[in-house]
Amino acid sequence: MAVALASLALLLCLAAPAGALAAEAARPAWSELTRSQRNILQPLQHQWPRINAMQRKRWMALADRYPRMSPAEQKRIQERMQDWAKLTPQQRDAARKRYRALTRMTPEQRRAIIKQWTESQEAQQALPSETTPPESTESAKSAEPPAEGGTVPETASGLVAEKPEPANP
């Protein structure tokens, strides 16, 4: 019986700090943030209950630095927060893992990764947009399709050039 009571007492002692940590993890609640912090961190409002204490401290530190940032930096931060808020929990975990992996790389490895990423982004931007509006029916009727297996030549400005006249055989 004494052993059972001692075990129970030990269990309660160990459980108390865990409960205190759980309560601390929920602090500060969104409503406990200052008006300025809530305005700055607004894109994260819906995720706030699921953000752990350490991450909340980081976001709050960012909110404290925010007024001293340039307007361009503030805009970039707001865009990044909005993008972050749109990610699923799995995507956020993957992003954190990639960030940790990047921090473990040498500067040369990071530069190579950044160069590779930049080149892939430039290549994507060079591709025609799939969201371009369809041509009007008037211009669609007058446009000729490209020759079989051929492509429509483009001018340097990106506008479609007139189809060249076929050569006399």
Phi and psi in radians as a Rosetta constraint file:
Dihedral C 1 N 2 CA 2 C 2 CIRCULARHARMONIC -1.118 0.35
Dihedral N 2 CA 2 C 2 N 3 CIRCULARHARMONIC -0.654 0.35
Dihedral C 2 N 3 CA 3 C 3 CIRCULARHARMONIC -1.151 0.35
Dihedral N 3 CA 3 C 3 N 4 CIRCULARHARMONIC -0.702 0.35
Dihedral C 3 N 4 CA 4 C 4 CIRCULARHARMONIC -1.123 0.35
Dihedral N 4 CA 4 C 4 N 5 CIRCULARHARMONIC -0.735 0.35
Dihedral C 4 N 5 CA 5 C 5 CIRCULARHARMONIC -1.146 0.35
Dihedral N 5 CA 5 C 5 N 6 CIRCULARHARMONIC -0.710 0.35
Dihedral C 5 N 6 CA 6 C 6 CIRCULARHARMONIC -1.124 0.35
Dihedral N 6 CA 6 C 6 N 7 CIRCULARHARMONIC -0.715 0.35
Dihedral C 6 N 7 CA 7 C 7 CIRCULARHARMONIC -1.123 0.35
Dihedral N 7 CA 7 C 7 N 8 CIRCULARHARMONIC -0.735 0.35
Dihedral C 7 N 8 CA 8 C 8 CIRCULARHARMONIC -1.117 0.35
Dihedral N 8 CA 8 C 8 N 9 CIRCULARHARMONIC -0.749 0.35
Dihedral C 8 N 9 CA 9 C 9 CIRCULARHARMONIC -1.089 0.35
Dihedral N 9 CA 9 C 9 N 10 CIRCULARHARMONIC -0.755 0.35
Dihedral C 9 N 10 CA 10 C 10 CIRCULARHARMONIC -1.105 0.35
Dihedral N 10 CA 10 C 10 N 11 CIRCULARHARMONIC -0.740 0.35
Dihedral C 10 N 11 CA 11 C 11 CIRCULARHARMONIC -1.079 0.35
Dihedral N 11 CA 11 C 11 N 12 CIRCULARHARMONIC -0.753 0.35
Dihedral C 11 N 12 CA 12 C 12 CIRCULARHARMONIC -1.133 0.35
Dihedral N 12 CA 12 C 12 N 13 CIRCULARHARMONIC -0.677 0.35
Dihedral C 12 N 13 CA 13 C 13 CIRCULARHARMONIC -1.117 0.35
Dihedral N 13 CA 13 C 13 N 14 CIRCULARHARMONIC -0.705 0.35
Dihedral C 13 N 14 CA 14 C 14 CIRCULARHARMONIC -1.282 0.35
Dihedral N 14 CA 14 C 14 N 15 CIRCULARHARMONIC -0.567 0.35
Dihedral C 14 N 15 CA 15 C 15 CIRCULARHARMONIC -1.315 0.35
Dihedral N 15 CA 15 C 15 N 16 CIRCULARHARMONIC -0.542 0.35
Dihedral C 15 N 16 CA 16 C 16 CIRCULARHARMONIC -1.041 0.35
Dihedral N 16 CA 16 C 16 N 17 CIRCULARHARMONIC -0.864 0.35
Dihedral C 16 N 17 CA 17 C 17 CIRCULARHARMONIC -1.095 0.35
Dihedral N 17 CA 17 C 17 N 18 CIRCULARHARMONIC -0.603 0.35
Dihedral C 17 N 18 CA 18 C 18 CIRCULARHARMONIC -1.118 0.35
Dihedral N 18 CA 18 C 18 N 19 CIRCULARHARMONIC -0.712 0.35
Dihedral C 18 N 19 CA 19 C 19 CIRCULARHARMONIC -1.132 0.35
Dihedral N 19 CA 19 C 19 N 20 CIRCULARHARMONIC -0.685 0.35
Dihedral C 19 N 20 CA 20 C 20 CIRCULARHARMONIC -1.120 0.35
Dihedral N 20 CA 20 C 20 N 21 CIRCULARHARMONIC -0.694 0.35
Dihedral C 20 N 21 CA 21 C 21 CIRCULARHARMONIC -1.154 0.35
Dihedral N 21 CA 21 C 21 N 22 CIRCULARHARMONIC -0.672 0.35
Dihedral C 21 N 22 CA 22 C 22 CIRCULARHARMONIC -1.113 0.35
Dihedral N 22 CA 22 C 22 N 23 CIRCULARHARMONIC -0.715 0.35
Dihedral C 22 N 23 CA 23 C 23 CIRCULARHARMONIC -1.162 0.35
Dihedral N 23 CA 23 C 23 N 24 CIRCULARHARMONIC -0.675 0.35
Dihedral C 23 N 24 CA 24 C 24 CIRCULARHARMONIC -1.172 0.35
Dihedral N 24 CA 24 C 24 N 25 CIRCULARHARMONIC -0.597 0.35
Dihedral C 24 N 25 CA 25 C 25 CIRCULARHARMONIC -1.100 0.35
Dihedral N 25 CA 25 C 25 N 26 CIRCULARHARMONIC -0.484 0.35
Dihedral C 25 N 26 CA 26 C 26 CIRCULARHARMONIC -1.472 0.35
Dihedral N 26 CA 26 C 26 N 27 CIRCULARHARMONIC 0.030 0.35
Dihedral C 26 N 27 CA 27 C 27 CIRCULARHARMONIC -1.839 0.35
Dihedral N 27 CA 27 C 27 N 28 CIRCULARHARMONIC 2.595 0.35
Dihedral C 27 N 28 CA 28 C 28 CIRCULARHARMONIC -1.345 0.35
Dihedral N 28 CA 28 C 28 N 29 CIRCULARHARMONIC 2.593 0.35
Dihedral C 28 N 29 CA 29 C 29 CIRCULARHARMONIC -1.231 0.35
Dihedral N 29 CA 29 C 29 N 30 CIRCULARHARMONIC 2.818 0.35
Dihedral C 29 N 30 CA 30 C 30 CIRCULARHARMONIC -0.950 0.35
Dihedral N 30 CA 30 C 30 N 31 CIRCULARHARMONIC -0.716 0.35
Dihedral C 30 N 31 CA 31 C 31 CIRCULARHARMONIC -1.185 0.35
Dihedral N 31 CA 31 C 31 N 32 CIRCULARHARMONIC -0.322 0.35
Dihedral C 31 N 32 CA 32 C 32 CIRCULARHARMONIC -1.509 0.35
Dihedral N 32 CA 32 C 32 N 33 CIRCULARHARMONIC -0.165 0.35
Dihedral C 32 N 33 CA 33 C 33 CIRCULARHARMONIC -1.257 0.35
Dihedral N 33 CA 33 C 33 N 34 CIRCULARHARMONIC 2.701 0.35
Dihedral C 33 N 34 CA 34 C 34 CIRCULARHARMONIC -1.213 0.35
Dihedral N 34 CA 34 C 34 N 35 CIRCULARHARMONIC 2.840 0.35
Dihedral C 34 N 35 CA 35 C 35 CIRCULARHARMONIC -1.031 0.35
Dihedral N 35 CA 35 C 35 N 36 CIRCULARHARMONIC -0.723 0.35
Dihedral C 35 N 36 CA 36 C 36 CIRCULARHARMONIC -1.078 0.35
Dihedral N 36 CA 36 C 36 N 37 CIRCULARHARMONIC -0.799 0.35
Dihedral C 36 N 37 CA 37 C 37 CIRCULARHARMONIC -1.082 0.35
Dihedral N 37 CA 37 C 37 N 38 CIRCULARHARMONIC -0.741 0.35
Dihedral C 37 N 38 CA 38 C 38 CIRCULARHARMONIC -1.113 0.35
Dihedral N 38 CA 38 C 38 N 39 CIRCULARHARMONIC -0.695 0.35
Dihedral C 38 N 39 CA 39 C 39 CIRCULARHARMONIC -1.115 0.35
Dihedral N 39 CA 39 C 39 N 40 CIRCULARHARMONIC -0.775 0.35
Dihedral C 39 N 40 CA 40 C 40 CIRCULARHARMONIC -1.200 0.35
Dihedral N 40 CA 40 C 40 N 41 CIRCULARHARMONIC -0.757 0.35
Dihedral C 40 N 41 CA 41 C 41 CIRCULARHARMONIC -1.591 0.35
Dihedral N 41 CA 41 C 41 N 42 CIRCULARHARMONIC 0.195 0.35
Dihedral C 41 N 42 CA 42 C 42 CIRCULARHARMONIC -0.870 0.35
Dihedral N 42 CA 42 C 42 N 43 CIRCULARHARMONIC -0.689 0.35
Dihedral C 42 N 43 CA 43 C 43 CIRCULARHARMONIC -1.039 0.35
Dihedral N 43 CA 43 C 43 N 44 CIRCULARHARMONIC -0.337 0.35
Dihedral C 43 N 44 CA 44 C 44 CIRCULARHARMONIC -1.710 0.35
Dihedral N 44 CA 44 C 44 N 45 CIRCULARHARMONIC 0.040 0.35
Dihedral C 44 N 45 CA 45 C 45 CIRCULARHARMONIC -0.939 0.35
Dihedral N 45 CA 45 C 45 N 46 CIRCULARHARMONIC -0.790 0.35
Dihedral C 45 N 46 CA 46 C 46 CIRCULARHARMONIC -1.248 0.35
Dihedral N 46 CA 46 C 46 N 47 CIRCULARHARMONIC -0.466 0.35
Dihedral C 46 N 47 CA 47 C 47 CIRCULARHARMONIC -1.540 0.35
Dihedral N 47 CA 47 C 47 N 48 CIRCULARHARMONIC -0.247 0.35
Dihedral C 47 N 48 CA 48 C 48 CIRCULARHARMONIC -0.885 0.35
Dihedral N 48 CA 48 C 48 N 49 CIRCULARHARMONIC -0.765 0.35
Dihedral C 48 N 49 CA 49 C 49 CIRCULARHARMONIC -1.078 0.35
Dihedral N 49 CA 49 C 49 N 50 CIRCULARHARMONIC -0.417 0.35
Dihedral C 49 N 50 CA 50 C 50 CIRCULARHARMONIC -1.698 0.35
Dihedral N 50 CA 50 C 50 N 51 CIRCULARHARMONIC -0.016 0.35
Dihedral C 50 N 51 CA 51 C 51 CIRCULARHARMONIC -1.501 0.35
Dihedral N 51 CA 51 C 51 N 52 CIRCULARHARMONIC 2.289 0.35
Dihedral C 51 N 52 CA 52 C 52 CIRCULARHARMONIC -1.311 0.35
Dihedral N 52 CA 52 C 52 N 53 CIRCULARHARMONIC 2.942 0.35
Dihedral C 52 N 53 CA 53 C 53 CIRCULARHARMONIC -1.030 0.35
Dihedral N 53 CA 53 C 53 N 54 CIRCULARHARMONIC -0.750 0.35
Dihedral C 53 N 54 CA 54 C 54 CIRCULARHARMONIC -1.141 0.35
Dihedral N 54 CA 54 C 54 N 55 CIRCULARHARMONIC -0.737 0.35
Dihedral C 54 N 55 CA 55 C 55 CIRCULARHARMONIC -1.172 0.35
Dihedral N 55 CA 55 C 55 N 56 CIRCULARHARMONIC -0.650 0.35
Dihedral C 55 N 56 CA 56 C 56 CIRCULARHARMONIC -1.067 0.35
Dihedral N 56 CA 56 C 56 N 57 CIRCULARHARMONIC -0.734 0.35
Dihedral C 56 N 57 CA 57 C 57 CIRCULARHARMONIC -1.066 0.35
Dihedral N 57 CA 57 C 57 N 58 CIRCULARHARMONIC -0.704 0.35
Dihedral C 57 N 58 CA 58 C 58 CIRCULARHARMONIC -1.129 0.35
Dihedral N 58 CA 58 C 58 N 59 CIRCULARHARMONIC -0.775 0.35
Dihedral C 58 N 59 CA 59 C 59 CIRCULARHARMONIC -1.116 0.35
Dihedral N 59 CA 59 C 59 N 60 CIRCULARHARMONIC -0.682 0.35
Dihedral C 59 N 60 CA 60 C 60 CIRCULARHARMONIC -1.169 0.35
Dihedral N 60 CA 60 C 60 N 61 CIRCULARHARMONIC -0.663 0.35
Dihedral C 60 N 61 CA 61 C 61 CIRCULARHARMONIC -1.104 0.35
Dihedral N 61 CA 61 C 61 N 62 CIRCULARHARMONIC -0.693 0.35
Dihedral C 61 N 62 CA 62 C 62 CIRCULARHARMONIC -1.097 0.35
Dihedral N 62 CA 62 C 62 N 63 CIRCULARHARMONIC -0.751 0.35
Dihedral C 62 N 63 CA 63 C 63 CIRCULARHARMONIC -1.086 0.35
Dihedral N 63 CA 63 C 63 N 64 CIRCULARHARMONIC -0.604 0.35
Dihedral C 63 N 64 CA 64 C 64 CIRCULARHARMONIC -1.211 0.35
Dihedral N 64 CA 64 C 64 N 65 CIRCULARHARMONIC -0.611 0.35
Dihedral C 64 N 65 CA 65 C 65 CIRCULARHARMONIC -1.383 0.35
Dihedral N 65 CA 65 C 65 N 66 CIRCULARHARMONIC -0.403 0.35
Dihedral C 65 N 66 CA 66 C 66 CIRCULARHARMONIC -0.902 0.35
Dihedral N 66 CA 66 C 66 N 67 CIRCULARHARMONIC -0.815 0.35
Dihedral C 66 N 67 CA 67 C 67 CIRCULARHARMONIC -1.076 0.35
Dihedral N 67 CA 67 C 67 N 68 CIRCULARHARMONIC -0.416 0.35
Dihedral C 67 N 68 CA 68 C 68 CIRCULARHARMONIC -1.531 0.35
Dihedral N 68 CA 68 C 68 N 69 CIRCULARHARMONIC -0.059 0.35
Dihedral C 68 N 69 CA 69 C 69 CIRCULARHARMONIC -1.426 0.35
Dihedral N 69 CA 69 C 69 N 70 CIRCULARHARMONIC 2.719 0.35
Dihedral C 69 N 70 CA 70 C 70 CIRCULARHARMONIC -1.209 0.35
Dihedral N 70 CA 70 C 70 N 71 CIRCULARHARMONIC 2.776 0.35
Dihedral C 70 N 71 CA 71 C 71 CIRCULARHARMONIC -0.983 0.35
Dihedral N 71 CA 71 C 71 N 72 CIRCULARHARMONIC -0.637 0.35
Dihedral C 71 N 72 CA 72 C 72 CIRCULARHARMONIC -1.142 0.35
Dihedral N 72 CA 72 C 72 N 73 CIRCULARHARMONIC -0.725 0.35
Dihedral C 72 N 73 CA 73 C 73 CIRCULARHARMONIC -1.141 0.35
Dihedral N 73 CA 73 C 73 N 74 CIRCULARHARMONIC -0.722 0.35
Dihedral C 73 N 74 CA 74 C 74 CIRCULARHARMONIC -1.078 0.35
Dihedral N 74 CA 74 C 74 N 75 CIRCULARHARMONIC -0.729 0.35
Dihedral C 74 N 75 CA 75 C 75 CIRCULARHARMONIC -1.102 0.35
Dihedral N 75 CA 75 C 75 N 76 CIRCULARHARMONIC -0.774 0.35
Dihedral C 75 N 76 CA 76 C 76 CIRCULARHARMONIC -1.083 0.35
Dihedral N 76 CA 76 C 76 N 77 CIRCULARHARMONIC -0.746 0.35
Dihedral C 76 N 77 CA 77 C 77 CIRCULARHARMONIC -1.083 0.35
Dihedral N 77 CA 77 C 77 N 78 CIRCULARHARMONIC -0.789 0.35
Dihedral C 77 N 78 CA 78 C 78 CIRCULARHARMONIC -1.086 0.35
Dihedral N 78 CA 78 C 78 N 79 CIRCULARHARMONIC -0.733 0.35
Dihedral C 78 N 79 CA 79 C 79 CIRCULARHARMONIC -1.114 0.35
Dihedral N 79 CA 79 C 79 N 80 CIRCULARHARMONIC -0.732 0.35
Dihedral C 79 N 80 CA 80 C 80 CIRCULARHARMONIC -1.161 0.35
Dihedral N 80 CA 80 C 80 N 81 CIRCULARHARMONIC -0.693 0.35
Dihedral C 80 N 81 CA 81 C 81 CIRCULARHARMONIC -1.113 0.35
Dihedral N 81 CA 81 C 81 N 82 CIRCULARHARMONIC -0.722 0.35
Dihedral C 81 N 82 CA 82 C 82 CIRCULARHARMONIC -1.106 0.35
Dihedral N 82 CA 82 C 82 N 83 CIRCULARHARMONIC -0.744 0.35
Dihedral C 82 N 83 CA 83 C 83 CIRCULARHARMONIC -1.091 0.35
Dihedral N 83 CA 83 C 83 N 84 CIRCULARHARMONIC -0.753 0.35
Dihedral C 83 N 84 CA 84 C 84 CIRCULARHARMONIC -1.083 0.35
Dihedral N 84 CA 84 C 84 N 85 CIRCULARHARMONIC -0.750 0.35
Dihedral C 84 N 85 CA 85 C 85 CIRCULARHARMONIC -1.119 0.35
Dihedral N 85 CA 85 C 85 N 86 CIRCULARHARMONIC -0.474 0.35
Dihedral C 85 N 86 CA 86 C 86 CIRCULARHARMONIC -1.382 0.35
Dihedral N 86 CA 86 C 86 N 87 CIRCULARHARMONIC -0.286 0.35
Dihedral C 86 N 87 CA 87 C 87 CIRCULARHARMONIC -1.265 0.35
Dihedral N 87 CA 87 C 87 N 88 CIRCULARHARMONIC 2.596 0.35
Dihedral C 87 N 88 CA 88 C 88 CIRCULARHARMONIC -1.329 0.35
Dihedral N 88 CA 88 C 88 N 89 CIRCULARHARMONIC 2.830 0.35
Dihedral C 88 N 89 CA 89 C 89 CIRCULARHARMONIC -0.973 0.35
Dihedral N 89 CA 89 C 89 N 90 CIRCULARHARMONIC -0.647 0.35
Dihedral C 89 N 90 CA 90 C 90 CIRCULARHARMONIC -1.160 0.35
Dihedral N 90 CA 90 C 90 N 91 CIRCULARHARMONIC -0.698 0.35
Dihedral C 90 N 91 CA 91 C 91 CIRCULARHARMONIC -1.162 0.35
Dihedral N 91 CA 91 C 91 N 92 CIRCULARHARMONIC -0.660 0.35
Dihedral C 91 N 92 CA 92 C 92 CIRCULARHARMONIC -1.128 0.35
Dihedral N 92 CA 92 C 92 N 93 CIRCULARHARMONIC -0.753 0.35
Dihedral C 92 N 93 CA 93 C 93 CIRCULARHARMONIC -1.057 0.35
Dihedral N 93 CA 93 C 93 N 94 CIRCULARHARMONIC -0.749 0.35
Dihedral C 93 N 94 CA 94 C 94 CIRCULARHARMONIC -1.113 0.35
Dihedral N 94 CA 94 C 94 N 95 CIRCULARHARMONIC -0.691 0.35
Dihedral C 94 N 95 CA 95 C 95 CIRCULARHARMONIC -1.130 0.35
Dihedral N 95 CA 95 C 95 N 96 CIRCULARHARMONIC -0.714 0.35
Dihedral C 95 N 96 CA 96 C 96 CIRCULARHARMONIC -1.097 0.35
Dihedral N 96 CA 96 C 96 N 97 CIRCULARHARMONIC -0.722 0.35
Dihedral C 96 N 97 CA 97 C 97 CIRCULARHARMONIC -1.111 0.35
Dihedral N 97 CA 97 C 97 N 98 CIRCULARHARMONIC -0.747 0.35
Dihedral C 97 N 98 CA 98 C 98 CIRCULARHARMONIC -1.101 0.35
Dihedral N 98 CA 98 C 98 N 99 CIRCULARHARMONIC -0.702 0.35
Dihedral C 98 N 99 CA 99 C 99 CIRCULARHARMONIC -1.098 0.35
Dihedral N 99 CA 99 C 99 N 100 CIRCULARHARMONIC -0.803 0.35
Dihedral C 99 N 100 CA 100 C 100 CIRCULARHARMONIC -1.056 0.35
Dihedral N 100 CA 100 C 100 N 101 CIRCULARHARMONIC -0.707 0.35
Dihedral C 100 N 101 CA 101 C 101 CIRCULARHARMONIC -1.117 0.35
Dihedral N 101 CA 101 C 101 N 102 CIRCULARHARMONIC -0.697 0.35
Dihedral C 101 N 102 CA 102 C 102 CIRCULARHARMONIC -1.121 0.35
Dihedral N 102 CA 102 C 102 N 103 CIRCULARHARMONIC -0.674 0.35
Dihedral C 102 N 103 CA 103 C 103 CIRCULARHARMONIC -1.199 0.35
Dihedral N 103 CA 103 C 103 N 104 CIRCULARHARMONIC -0.365 0.35
Dihedral C 103 N 104 CA 104 C 104 CIRCULARHARMONIC -1.521 0.35
Dihedral N 104 CA 104 C 104 N 105 CIRCULARHARMONIC -0.175 0.35
Dihedral C 104 N 105 CA 105 C 105 CIRCULARHARMONIC -1.409 0.35
Dihedral N 105 CA 105 C 105 N 106 CIRCULARHARMONIC 2.777 0.35
Dihedral C 105 N 106 CA 106 C 106 CIRCULARHARMONIC -1.295 0.35
Dihedral N 106 CA 106 C 106 N 107 CIRCULARHARMONIC 2.799 0.35
Dihedral C 106 N 107 CA 107 C 107 CIRCULARHARMONIC -0.986 0.35
Dihedral N 107 CA 107 C 107 N 108 CIRCULARHARMONIC -0.638 0.35
Dihedral C 107 N 108 CA 108 C 108 CIRCULARHARMONIC -1.139 0.35
Dihedral N 108 CA 108 C 108 N 109 CIRCULARHARMONIC -0.735 0.35
Dihedral C 108 N 109 CA 109 C 109 CIRCULARHARMONIC -1.111 0.35
Dihedral N 109 CA 109 C 109 N 110 CIRCULARHARMONIC -0.728 0.35
Dihedral C 109 N 110 CA 110 C 110 CIRCULARHARMONIC -1.092 0.35
Dihedral N 110 CA 110 C 110 N 111 CIRCULARHARMONIC -0.764 0.35
Dihedral C 110 N 111 CA 111 C 111 CIRCULARHARMONIC -1.065 0.35
Dihedral N 111 CA 111 C 111 N 112 CIRCULARHARMONIC -0.713 0.35
Dihedral C 111 N 112 CA 112 C 112 CIRCULARHARMONIC -1.111 0.35
Dihedral N 112 CA 112 C 112 N 113 CIRCULARHARMONIC -0.748 0.35
Dihedral C 112 N 113 CA 113 C 113 CIRCULARHARMONIC -1.116 0.35
Dihedral N 113 CA 113 C 113 N 114 CIRCULARHARMONIC -0.779 0.35
Dihedral C 113 N 114 CA 114 C 114 CIRCULARHARMONIC -1.105 0.35
Dihedral N 114 CA 114 C 114 N 115 CIRCULARHARMONIC -0.738 0.35
Dihedral C 114 N 115 CA 115 C 115 CIRCULARHARMONIC -1.073 0.35
Dihedral N 115 CA 115 C 115 N 116 CIRCULARHARMONIC -0.788 0.35
Dihedral C 115 N 116 CA 116 C 116 CIRCULARHARMONIC -1.083 0.35
Dihedral N 116 CA 116 C 116 N 117 CIRCULARHARMONIC -0.751 0.35
Dihedral C 116 N 117 CA 117 C 117 CIRCULARHARMONIC -1.148 0.35
Dihedral N 117 CA 117 C 117 N 118 CIRCULARHARMONIC -0.772 0.35
Dihedral C 117 N 118 CA 118 C 118 CIRCULARHARMONIC -1.055 0.35
Dihedral N 118 CA 118 C 118 N 119 CIRCULARHARMONIC -0.772 0.35
Dihedral C 118 N 119 CA 119 C 119 CIRCULARHARMONIC -1.094 0.35
Dihedral N 119 CA 119 C 119 N 120 CIRCULARHARMONIC -0.692 0.35
Dihedral C 119 N 120 CA 120 C 120 CIRCULARHARMONIC -1.191 0.35
Dihedral N 120 CA 120 C 120 N 121 CIRCULARHARMONIC -0.617 0.35
Dihedral C 120 N 121 CA 121 C 121 CIRCULARHARMONIC -1.162 0.35
Dihedral N 121 CA 121 C 121 N 122 CIRCULARHARMONIC -0.737 0.35
Dihedral C 121 N 122 CA 122 C 122 CIRCULARHARMONIC -1.108 0.35
Dihedral N 122 CA 122 C 122 N 123 CIRCULARHARMONIC -0.682 0.35
Dihedral C 122 N 123 CA 123 C 123 CIRCULARHARMONIC -1.132 0.35
Dihedral N 123 CA 123 C 123 N 124 CIRCULARHARMONIC -0.697 0.35
Dihedral C 123 N 124 CA 124 C 124 CIRCULARHARMONIC -1.138 0.35
Dihedral N 124 CA 124 C 124 N 125 CIRCULARHARMONIC -0.699 0.35
Dihedral C 124 N 125 CA 125 C 125 CIRCULARHARMONIC -1.203 0.35
Dihedral N 125 CA 125 C 125 N 126 CIRCULARHARMONIC -0.470 0.35
Dihedral C 125 N 126 CA 126 C 126 CIRCULARHARMONIC -1.296 0.35
Dihedral N 126 CA 126 C 126 N 127 CIRCULARHARMONIC -0.383 0.35
Dihedral C 126 N 127 CA 127 C 127 CIRCULARHARMONIC -1.234 0.35
Dihedral N 127 CA 127 C 127 N 128 CIRCULARHARMONIC 2.571 0.35
Dihedral C 127 N 128 CA 128 C 128 CIRCULARHARMONIC -1.121 0.35
Dihedral N 128 CA 128 C 128 N 129 CIRCULARHARMONIC 2.520 0.35
Dihedral C 128 N 129 CA 129 C 129 CIRCULARHARMONIC -1.273 0.35
Dihedral N 129 CA 129 C 129 N 130 CIRCULARHARMONIC 2.388 0.35
Dihedral C 129 N 130 CA 130 C 130 CIRCULARHARMONIC -1.433 0.35
Dihedral N 130 CA 130 C 130 N 131 CIRCULARHARMONIC -0.112 0.35
Dihedral C 130 N 131 CA 131 C 131 CIRCULARHARMONIC -1.765 0.35
Dihedral N 131 CA 131 C 131 N 132 CIRCULARHARMONIC 0.266 0.35
Dihedral C 131 N 132 CA 132 C 132 CIRCULARHARMONIC -1.191 0.35
Dihedral N 132 CA 132 C 132 N 133 CIRCULARHARMONIC 2.458 0.35
Dihedral C 132 N 133 CA 133 C 133 CIRCULARHARMONIC -1.183 0.35
Dihedral N 133 CA 133 C 133 N 134 CIRCULARHARMONIC 2.577 0.35
Dihedral C 133 N 134 CA 134 C 134 CIRCULARHARMONIC -1.145 0.35
Dihedral N 134 CA 134 C 134 N 135 CIRCULARHARMONIC 2.637 0.35
Dihedral C 134 N 135 CA 135 C 135 CIRCULARHARMONIC -1.172 0.35
Dihedral N 135 CA 135 C 135 N 136 CIRCULARHARMONIC 2.688 0.35
Dihedral C 135 N 136 CA 136 C 136 CIRCULARHARMONIC -1.190 0.35
Dihedral N 136 CA 136 C 136 N 137 CIRCULARHARMONIC 2.813 0.35
Dihedral C 136 N 137 CA 137 C 137 CIRCULARHARMONIC -1.153 0.35
Dihedral N 137 CA 137 C 137 N 138 CIRCULARHARMONIC -0.552 0.35
Dihedral C 137 N 138 CA 138 C 138 CIRCULARHARMONIC -1.083 0.35
Dihedral N 138 CA 138 C 138 N 139 CIRCULARHARMONIC -0.876 0.35
Dihedral C 138 N 139 CA 139 C 139 CIRCULARHARMONIC -1.250 0.35
Dihedral N 139 CA 139 C 139 N 140 CIRCULARHARMONIC -0.515 0.35
Dihedral C 139 N 140 CA 140 C 140 CIRCULARHARMONIC -1.193 0.35
Dihedral N 140 CA 140 C 140 N 141 CIRCULARHARMONIC -0.617 0.35
Dihedral C 140 N 141 CA 141 C 141 CIRCULARHARMONIC -1.207 0.35
Dihedral N 141 CA 141 C 141 N 142 CIRCULARHARMONIC -0.644 0.35
Dihedral C 141 N 142 CA 142 C 142 CIRCULARHARMONIC -1.451 0.35
Dihedral N 142 CA 142 C 142 N 143 CIRCULARHARMONIC -0.317 0.35
Dihedral C 142 N 143 CA 143 C 143 CIRCULARHARMONIC -1.390 0.35
Dihedral N 143 CA 143 C 143 N 144 CIRCULARHARMONIC 2.395 0.35
Dihedral C 143 N 144 CA 144 C 144 CIRCULARHARMONIC -1.625 0.35
Dihedral N 144 CA 144 C 144 N 145 CIRCULARHARMONIC 2.516 0.35
Dihedral C 144 N 145 CA 145 C 145 CIRCULARHARMONIC -1.223 0.35
Dihedral N 145 CA 145 C 145 N 146 CIRCULARHARMONIC 2.737 0.35
Dihedral C 145 N 146 CA 146 C 146 CIRCULARHARMONIC -1.154 0.35
Dihedral N 146 CA 146 C 146 N 147 CIRCULARHARMONIC 2.767 0.35
Dihedral C 146 N 147 CA 147 C 147 CIRCULARHARMONIC -1.038 0.35
Dihedral N 147 CA 147 C 147 N 148 CIRCULARHARMONIC 2.678 0.35
Dihedral C 147 N 148 CA 148 C 148 CIRCULARHARMONIC -0.954 0.35
Dihedral N 148 CA 148 C 148 N 149 CIRCULARHARMONIC 2.178 0.35
Dihedral C 148 N 149 CA 149 C 149 CIRCULARHARMONIC 1.338 0.35
Dihedral N 149 CA 149 C 149 N 150 CIRCULARHARMONIC -0.043 0.35
Dihedral C 149 N 150 CA 150 C 150 CIRCULARHARMONIC -1.736 0.35
Dihedral N 150 CA 150 C 150 N 151 CIRCULARHARMONIC 3.083 0.35
Dihedral C 150 N 151 CA 151 C 151 CIRCULARHARMONIC -2.147 0.35
Dihedral N 151 CA 151 C 151 N 152 CIRCULARHARMONIC 2.813 0.35
Dihedral C 151 N 152 CA 152 C 152 CIRCULARHARMONIC -1.437 0.35
Dihedral N 152 CA 152 C 152 N 153 CIRCULARHARMONIC 2.155 0.35
Dihedral C 152 N 153 CA 153 C 153 CIRCULARHARMONIC -1.185 0.35
Dihedral N 153 CA 153 C 153 N 154 CIRCULARHARMONIC 2.565 0.35
Dihedral C 153 N 154 CA 154 C 154 CIRCULARHARMONIC -2.055 0.35
Dihedral N 154 CA 154 C 154 N 155 CIRCULARHARMONIC 2.598 0.35
Dihedral C 154 N 155 CA 155 C 155 CIRCULARHARMONIC -1.438 0.35
Dihedral N 155 CA 155 C 155 N 156 CIRCULARHARMONIC 3.027 0.35
Dihedral C 155 N 156 CA 156 C 156 CIRCULARHARMONIC -1.099 0.35
Dihedral N 156 CA 156 C 156 N 157 CIRCULARHARMONIC -0.504 0.35
Dihedral C 156 N 157 CA 157 C 157 CIRCULARHARMONIC -1.402 0.35
Dihedral N 157 CA 157 C 157 N 158 CIRCULARHARMONIC -0.076 0.35
Dihedral C 157 N 158 CA 158 C 158 CIRCULARHARMONIC 1.640 0.35
Dihedral N 158 CA 158 C 158 N 159 CIRCULARHARMONIC -0.059 0.35
Dihedral C 158 N 159 CA 159 C 159 CIRCULARHARMONIC -1.459 0.35
Dihedral N 159 CA 159 C 159 N 160 CIRCULARHARMONIC 2.648 0.35
Dihedral C 159 N 160 CA 160 C 160 CIRCULARHARMONIC -1.265 0.35
Dihedral N 160 CA 160 C 160 N 161 CIRCULARHARMONIC 2.259 0.35
Dihedral C 160 N 161 CA 161 C 161 CIRCULARHARMONIC -1.435 0.35
Dihedral N 161 CA 161 C 161 N 162 CIRCULARHARMONIC 2.796 0.35
Dihedral C 161 N 162 CA 162 C 162 CIRCULARHARMONIC -1.183 0.35
Dihedral N 162 CA 162 C 162 N 163 CIRCULARHARMONIC 2.579 0.35
Dihedral C 162 N 163 CA 163 C 163 CIRCULARHARMONIC -1.184 0.35
Dihedral N 163 CA 163 C 163 N 164 CIRCULARHARMONIC 2.263 0.35
Dihedral C 163 N 164 CA 164 C 164 CIRCULARHARMONIC -1.167 0.35
Dihedral N 164 CA 164 C 164 N 165 CIRCULARHARMONIC 2.599 0.35
Dihedral C 164 N 165 CA 165 C 165 CIRCULARHARMONIC -1.206 0.35
Dihedral N 165 CA 165 C 165 N 166 CIRCULARHARMONIC 2.437 0.35
Dihedral C 165 N 166 CA 166 C 166 CIRCULARHARMONIC -1.178 0.35
Dihedral N 166 CA 166 C 166 N 167 CIRCULARHARMONIC 2.533 0.35
Dihedral C 166 N 167 CA 167 C 167 CIRCULARHARMONIC -1.318 0.35
Dihedral N 167 CA 167 C 167 N 168 CIRCULARHARMONIC 2.567 0.35
Dihedral C 167 N 168 CA 168 C 168 CIRCULARHARMONIC -1.285 0.35
Dihedral N 168 CA 168 C 168 N 169 CIRCULARHARMONIC 2.226 0.35
